[in-house]
């Protein structure tokens, strides 16, 4: 049943087929009917889910002000639909039951949209109990990439983190500990889930076994772990034996022309997490500024302002490079495709109170959103969803007056050449504070933007698990 | 031109006239065409703007989790449209120009939606320069309540703050310092703007001169200030002389039956800000918890959990009481009405790191949203907009691990009987910290929800000034 037929059957409207219009412009004329052109009830052929890890509204606003200025707009701002995603997870208790954990980690949040089900911290697309640590119990936690694959669609998974990290693991693996990224990790941390023990093996091994067509990111050192304690073959060898083309730099990625003949691509562009776009600029405590004048030329004092500096990323492709190539390869599949793209280090640099690192990754993520959005506008059959797994610590505060004494802050100059102060107060940082720590995830609902077929389903306040249904074209298997 | 004619003329659709549907439900079926029923391009007869002061997504999520639980929903969640509002204001420099101030106060933010123009901190619906401190220069800063009044519509202004505070002052007064709430305040702080000096007078005086039909809130002591330094009459006397019925408690408000014959109502229910729904429960620093075991029975230790306690509010009406009465009085006007409703102390209690105070005010604000929404669903001619002026400090953090050493935190038990930790890190609080201070406003974009005619214009990312146009039916005067 096509879109017009659906509309006619329900007696509502013959909806325009335009690619949608910009929203949010200052305008003195009503935009209702232009907005209506974005409505499209047909089932999407392709879905692209872009996840900004730790990208709450504060992180989005900061990147916009810094990079585009007060009057500037991001690609995210061009997505016509917006809802909110609440992202609580589970924790044990009371008794044999589970209760909400309102501020979880990236493993259960990735599980939520990947499988439509909740689990507890650390667990990847697997139930919350240790009884769930066996292959058969994962049936209820099938992921949207597995479902797409089994429907004959092409599948892709892209991240700036280790590709075995929790968020890209969500749709591509099932394991009780997110730390079990490579086989050696699994032998140490998940001994009952190794292949030798009859389990599914480490995240890296499962990603190869999953047969996903395009897998691009960091994490080469996980893939270079030995498959068995006493063998010599690594997961990279295993992937090659399974027919994967393995590339390790931007030129290698550029050289992959197509997936014809069932070829698959595994890109591992660095040992760990990929290099951030901007060099680090750490927020500091007031005690640090007082004790260390001039110690850090970028952050010299509370009222100093500065700008972020690009960083040499060597031969690593950008998130946009990877997204563009993934779409180009996957779109040839006549059955359509499903693709996940993660901007991972928004979260990682927010944890570190690295304000420039965080901003650069948010802007790079937004560039990738732009690539997906332009593709979807052209093709008209692709649903683009942009969201975050959880919110995070960074806050814009007054440029006069200091945050709490143990909190860290830095003041930058934005694209408007005006000062913006960013504060991190959910943990001591170790950069001039008495103790060290990693800033916390936070519990605020996160943006849930969409464009394309069925994107109107994102309007309203949703459990993060609701995204699973939309990713599957709203016909649960 | 009616709604169907507009739709037909643009060739889009004969849109359904239903009152709209719930969104956000977990559902495995496409909701696009149900969502389309919320689209309505006609000009609203009535507008109700509800402002949660300092109510960012973090404050909304916290109130929802605490009051309704993880699976619960607020009235705000029932509004089908959602955009984001960015709320930067102005500050002087460089030279004679102005630059963005990304984290402003409630005076310029209220100015933004009230007038469609920006100004700098402290200034109420008046240009940013001292040259603007004269009556004639306010012409460019006409407010949406003044415009509605001059179109013959009924007008109302409701707040839990002093009704002369910045947010309710925004649409009802023009002055260079928000502190000039009563005539004595103005003589001290705005001497060139008093009536004696040829100015418009204090905010209270301007609210009476403005002839708004319904004005309800706190701030009686501002209105009880003497009109002149050597006279005896107060602004209350002045209001009575201008034909206002003045009420001071819930029974008095209940007794106001109608505005027939051009009657107007001024309700001043307490001397200062109205009493909060919940008794205070202050977040504390870790140093405080260590040094004061048992000092505060509600907050006894970092890992203790507790619940919020209702507070005796005496004869003060609730925000819902005031909203319900304001609508009942204003809706009789055949020309329609414009009403602003502020939940003020979400902000004030967030400043104070009073987590229960903040949550109770957010829930009370949401109750008022429910009253406005039910009215609009019944009448189908009323635009409801719900937003915040700026975001604020409170963050939900891990229940294990502490925030930065100077930050304050408290752990509550939610409606799920599960612990939630709330942290305040943008200022030392004075409650166990080395110095005292008020938590900062923050810069994250804030929710912009809508229901009713033309509410689709709120989709997307907006300058806060864009709200002005939507409040005016998108035909700028």
Interface residues (C-beta under 8 A of the other chain):
Chain A: X6 X7 X10 X12 X13 X14 X15 X16 X22 X23 X24 X25 X26 X27 X28 X29 X30 X31 X32 X33 X35 X36 X37 X39 X40 X41 X43 X56 X57 X58 X60 X61 X62 X64 X65 X69 X70 X71 X73 X74 X77 X80 X81 X82 X83 X84 X86 X88 X91 X99 X100 X101 X102 X103 X391 X393 X395 X396 X397 X398 X399 X401 X402 X403 X404 X405 X406 X407 X408 X414 X416 X417 X418 X420 X421 X423 X424 X425 X426 X427 X428 X429 X433 X434 X435 X437 X440 X441 X442 X443 X444 X445 X446 X447 X454 X456 X457 X459 X460 X461 X462 X463 X465 X466 X469 X474 X475 X476
Chain B: X6 X7 X10 X11 X12 X13 X14 X15 X16 X22 X23 X24 X25 X26 X27 X28 X29 X30 X31 X32 X33 X35 X36 X37 X39 X40 X41 X43 X56 X57 X58 X60 X61 X62 X64 X65 X69 X70 X71 X73 X74 X77 X80 X81 X82 X83 X84 X86 X88 X91 X99 X100 X101 X102 X103 X391 X393 X395 X396 X397 X398 X399 X401 X402 X403 X404 X405 X406 X407 X408 X414 X416 X417 X418 X420 X421 X423 X424 X425 X426 X427 X428 X429 X433 X434 X435 X437 X440 X441 X442 X443 X444 X445 X446 X447 X454 X456 X457 X459 X460 X461 X462 X463 X465 X466 X469 X474 X475 X476
